[in-house]
Amino acid sequence: MAAAVPQEPHTIIGRFPEDLSIAERNEHAGKWMAIERYVPTALREEQGKPQIDLRQRHIRALGRTAVECLRQLEQAGLDQRNFEFTQIRRM
């Protein structure tokens, strides 16, 4: 069986965290990702109750530390206050 070829971090930037495969999560385990916080426009109503549409939250940075993610956001001209930082866990 051939070894998996490591992916470049940019291959998960812009994607939904929920769409990462188990292999991708394991490959990037221990790294930090910056995910957009939800905004009121991401709220929708379902069966008469407000629901947060998490599918609108994209990964905008990936790094070995949260500080590295902050730098990437700054370089992209994005406001770091609009993001949450989560460490990817092995599945």
N, C-alpha and C positions, 0 to 999 in steps of 0.2 A: 504494500500500500504506500503510495507516495505521500510525502509530508505536505501539509497545507502550506501554501505560500502566504506569508504575512501580508495583510492589507495595509495600504497607506492610510494614515488617519483621515485624510480628506475624503475617503470613500464613505465615511459615515456622517460627515458634516452635511447638514441640510436635511437629514432623514429624521423620521419619527423614532424616538427611542423604542417604542413598542414593536417596530419593524426589524430590529436587530435580531439576527439568528442566534441560536445558542453558540454556534462556532464563533461568530463575531463577538459576542459578549465574552466568551472565554479568551479570545485572542487579545481583547482590550481590557481584560480584568485588571483592576487596580488603578486604571487611569481615571481621570476626572473628565466629566463632560459638563458643558454649560448648556442649559436648556432654557428656552424662553419661558417666562412665567405666563400664566394665562392672563388674558385681559377680558374686559366685559364683552368684547366682540366675539370671544371664544365661548361665551355662554349661550346655550340654546335651551329651548323648552321641550321636554319630553313627558307626555302624559300629564301635562299641567304643572310639572315641577321643573325648576331650573337645573340644568346639568352643565357641567364643564366639558367642553369638547377638547379633550386632551390630544386629539389627533392634530391639532393646530400648533402644537409645541414641537419645535424643531431643535435638533442639536446644532449649536452654532460654534462650538469650540471643543477641542479634545486635547488633553495634555497630561503629563505625568503628575502635575499638581494643579490645584485650583488657581494658584497664582499664574501659572502658565496659561490657563484658560482666560484669566483676566487680561493678560497681555494681548492675547489673540483678539479678544473683543475690542480692546482699545485700538488695536491696529486696524480693525475693521470699522472703526468709528461708531461702535454700538455702546449704548449706555448699560454699564454693568449692573445697575439697579434693577434692570428688567429681566434678570436671569437668576436661576438657581443652579447650584453646583452639586452634582451627584457623582459618587464614585461607582464605577461599573463593577459589579460583582460577578464572580464565576458562577456558572450554572451547573 
